[in-house]
Amino acid sequence: MNKFLKLSSLLIIFLVAACSSDDDNEANPGHVLVSAINIQGNDIIDGKTTTLRANILPENAANKGIDWSISDKKIADISDAGVLNPKDNGEVTVTATAQDGSGVSSSILIKISGVNHGTILQAENMLLWQRNNGGWPKEPHNDFSGYNREQTDAEISAALNGKSKTDTTIDNDHTVGEIRALLDAYQVTFNPAYLEAAENGLNYLFEAQYDNGGWPQYYPDKSGYRHQITFNDNAMVNVMNFMWDISKGENDTGNFEDSYKEKAFNAFNKGIEVILKTQITVNGTKTAWCAQHDDITLLPATARSYELPSISGSESVGIARTLMLVESPSSEVKAAVKAAIEWFEDAKLYDIDTKKTADDVIVVDAPGNIIWARFYDLETNIPFFCGRDGIKKSTLAEIERERRTGYAWYGTWPKNIIGSEYTNWKNKHGI
């Protein structure tokens, strides 16, 4: 009798639980997961976009959202809405994956033909001048404007005959500038030659980085001062900002292979390490940076005869901004930024400005004005000026007119970073 009652009780509990479960499923359709995805789409024969459709089963699946992915983004890309945009002729496998955690996915092979690539004159000229190692020279198109016109026969001959030269550089935004322009051109034309050239340029930048994290002005040519870690004219900062963009897939860099993201992120972090190591300490206090540092000792170094070891009121701004990109800054990064901002404050020059005349640049009184000098003495923190004789002068008027007018000796470079930029950065990181 007792055994019968126990069995009856268990049966009742089981039936109640089963009914409750059925009631829950009816009341909470969120329990229904995707069981199958059927993709509908056709091959592309005219090089134009097409929209793929995904039928989700069962009909009452709670979450019918899907993620689209593609096997080769050099051949095509696909939007969140399933719009397939061809870039080149070939085949791609498109996959739709359920977002509900069921793990269900489905794929379809799409053949693409009829894609005709356009060309852009600027990009074609950049292909012409790219060296075999992937980088670009500074001449003959130092200001980039020469890329925007047809090249002369002499220029074409020089470019083709100079393919094996090692005059490749990051000076004056070269190599990074050409890569960015090629990525822009690729975004418009999907010409694979532009993306391939950009990737070759990126690989050059990876190769040029020193083990300590710095980039030289030129690579592989290390003659003269070209081997130094070069912050001058934001050379290294431009490279690091580019690496940051790649790591985030921003500014058209998403067209690179995904494997480049991690490489770029690691290169950026190595750059941060050497920035921290090169920050100049004076009497136990961290200040800012020199325009160039020795690639071995990391000490401030001389470049051109009028670019002596110093603390830079110009280049240090870009370096500090690069440190401020770090998403989870360490205490060391925070201290480095704080020290740089404090140095910018200490380095202010009051009540003067520069004035351009017909053939000269002079310093004039300007009550209430604040500017900074390009170079500050490493020991005294007093601005100095230097002509081609390599001798320090205390005033701009003491150097030759050619250097007075041909170089940026004063500027307002730190103005914004010591204001809202620094305030926003501190608020972001709870400082």
Helices and strands as residue ranges (DSSP letters): H 2-27, G 29-31, E 36-40, E 50-51, E 53-57, E 66-70, E 76-78, E 83-86, E 90-98, E 105-112, H 121-129, G 145-148, H 153-161, G 171-173, H 176-189, H 192-208, E 229-230, G 232-234, H 235-248, G 253-255, H 259-278, E 281-282, E 285-286, E 292-293, E 311-312, H 315-323, H 331-346, E 349-356, E 361-373, E 375-376, E 385-386, E 392-393, G 396-398, H 401-405, E 410-411, I 417-421, H 422-428
